[in-house]
Amino acid sequence: MMRHAFPVIILSIVLNFNALSAIAGDSVEEAVNPLLEMIYIDEQKLELQQAREEILVLKAILEAYHKANTHYLRLSAYTARKEECNDDIENTAIMQRPITGWTVAVSRDLRGWLGKRVYVEGFGIRMVSDLMNSRYSKSIDILVSDVSEAEEIGVRENVFVTLIEPLAQSDKGISWECLHFTSQAEP
């Protein structure tokens, strides 16, 4: 019922204004146009206020998500060699082929991250596909191409890591089109 009150009030004002304008001798068009412009401006102000409120809600949601999904972890790097991995160097814990510069392993306390993307400060977005040795906790290990690159990265403490929602996957594995942040308006 409240939903229809505003248009009814406006219609009433316009009709009353039209009647008064006709009595005063002004043309209806000359009298109504300023009123319609005021109504249009008020509608724009209302829409702007609603948009501001929606932005505040989205900021609060984003802040809560950030707090819940941001961690400071021990970071290291590894290569896909038998000396550093288990015997099956062709598959990760989620049975995908490891990809240098994309695949990361996490400590077993973070196993819930398997199959999800993470943002690693200084290294960008990566895919959690593997698990580290059980002796590690609160750690992330980045797959690199060679030992010298791993040594260059070394071990870093308190690296900022944010968990991101999982990628869409097809029966053939990762959907590479999902790697880019794109927004699509909903119908």
Secondary structure, DSSP 8 states (H G I E B T S, - for coil): -HHHHHHHHHHHHHHHHHHHHHHHT--HHHHHHHHHHHHHHHHHHHHHHHHHHHHHHHHHHHHHHHHHHEEEEEEEEE-SSTTTS-S-TT--TTS----TTTEEEE-GGGGGGTTEEEEETTTEEEEEEEE--TT--SEEEEE-SSHHHHHHH--EEEEEEEEEEE--EETTEE-GGGGS-------
